[in-house]
Amino acid sequence: MGTETDAGTGAAASRPPRRSGSVPLRAWRWLRQNLFSTPLNSALTLLILYGLYLALPPLLQWAIIDADWIGSSRDDCTSGGACWVFIGVRLNQFLYGFYPVDEQWRVNLGFALLALLLVPLTLKRFPYKRPLALALVFGYPVVAYVLFHGGWLGLPLVQTHQWGGLMLTLVLAVVGIVLALPFGVLLALGRRSEMPVIRAACITYIEIWRGVPLITVLFMASVMLPLFFPGDVTVDKLLRAMIGIVLFQSAYMAEVVRGGLQAIPKGQYEAAEALGLGYWQSMRLVILPQALRLVIPGIVNTFIALFKDTTLVLIIGLFDLLGIVQQAFTDPKWLGYSVEGYVFAGLVYWVFCFGMSRYSQALERELNRGRSL
């Protein structure tokens, strides 16, 4: 009897636990806990549902049901809904700006190579992450410059004033993200340095750049920076914009990283010293990995802000995605379709920003999994 009882108990323990209640009952419990937990939450939920009831049907009617999708001119937009024909006709320009059509394969190849290098870094068990990361940081920029700009290996020269659209947005964002993070880390370390001169210099730099708007920085980079070079030296406008964006965003990145450094317990610093590690060894092996893990949300938030701030380069004559969309509104053949253009640009920005946000959340869960065990 005892054996049979133990066997029955073991079989029962091996079975997965049953979920209490049926699917409708669990759904009702979820609604009560999340949407109708209090009278105020119930009122807000009903108000939001009523707003969606008023807004969604006409929006879907305009954007999908009554929309025109196929055509080659505004004469094909006759239904009264959204004219997505405008986006289709101008899509090439929205993506590449004024980049020569016959050379756009170089842009596609460059970004395909970037994706090919980035994807293995997101795989948990990929064995060659370090050399791949070094190739991505130091080798890829040279390859991308040769592909995009040309003038080497028989590739025709494409001046940067012909770059535009989504291509230019991604170039500015990638360069800003790659350079602002390490520069911001150095500024954060300098602000916490025990050497007064370095600490004062870093504090001054951070506070000055955080105290001016990015528009002013771009104006200075475009107008005033060339004044500091000899008359026979010219600096490309795109390069000036990149320098301004990196210098500006690195100040904000420094404050984010400094918050992570302050959150590390003093015992970690003492443990690194007890192991005989020098300053840079302790920062690289002990302190910075923990600090950066703590501030992943802040770092990604800065990256997202940088990605959206690239739209400001329009004021210095560079046509990024939003700038090229706005430029298309001036075409007499497509007057009156600004709503479709802004919806398209907003959707593209949302896709990239949402993707960065979701990846950062997954990365944060993966890095914090060991700490929760």
Phi, psi and omega in degrees: 000317180297322180293317180296321180295317179296321180295318179295322179295320178295320179295321180293323180290331181283341179285142178294144180296143178282144175280131183285129175089160178279175180299313177300324180291319178294322178296319179294322177296319179297317179298319181293322183284327188254330186244334185230037184287329179225164177302321179294315178298323178297317179295318179294321178298314179295323179295318178294317178298321178294321177297319176296323179297325180280326189266321188293313181304310178294328178294314178295323178299317182286316189278333187234303190293310182265009185283153174257125187249332187240135178159182181227357179208172180293343177294341179275356179261092186236357187275344183092353177266202180293141179258083178285356173299324178301317179292318181297319181291323184264004187301318181299319179290324178297328182275321189241356183068231181256021178296135182305136184299320182291345182251005183292342176299333179293321177294315179300318180294320181296314181284331174294322177294322177298315178296322180295328178277330183281321186301314179299333180291338179274350180277132188293321187255019178290126191277345188244044184292320183296307179295328178292320178295320177296319177296323180292321184281319187256331183266319184298319179303323179293315180296317181295320179296317179297319180292311187286316185274323180077198184085000180228154174054033177079005179277132179299147180284131176238109182295151184293339177290349175270349178286147179183185178067208181298328178302311181294321177301314181292323178297313180296317182292315182295314179297317179297317181293315184294323184268329183290326182294305180295323178295321177294323177297316179296321178295320179295318177295321179294325180292334178260010181290153177275353178272117187301321183295312180294317180298316180294320180295317180291319178297316179299314180300311184298314184291325179293312183289330176283345183268359179237148178286157181296329178301316178297320179298316180294321176299316179297318180295327183276325188254314188271327183302318179298339181291340181272359179253156175302158185298330181272004180253125178243139179248129182301141182297321178295320178296321178297319178296320178298317180298316179298317181294317181295315180297322181290309185288333180294330177294318177291322178296325180298320180291325177295313180294323179298323176299321177293321179295323179290336181280348180284128179300150180298333180299331179293320176296317180294323178294321178296320177293322180295332178280356179083018180279141174285181184299308184290326177294316180294322178293318184286323187262333188242304192280305186298319178303321179288319182294316181294326178295324181289331187250025177304315179301319179293321178296314180294324177299321177293321177298317180295318177298320178297317181299320180283330180289347178297342179296340183287349180292351177299329184290345177250016173089017175254130186258093174282196183301307180295322179296319181288329175293315178295325178295328179291336180293338182279353178289121181302336181287343185230032178293138175097006181243036181291328181298315179299320179295316180292324177296317179297312180297317179298321179294320179296314179298320181295320181299314181291316181293319178294322177297317177296320180295314181294321179294321179296323178294318177296319179295320179296318178296320181292319181286331182270357182296319180293330182285333183276349181281000000 
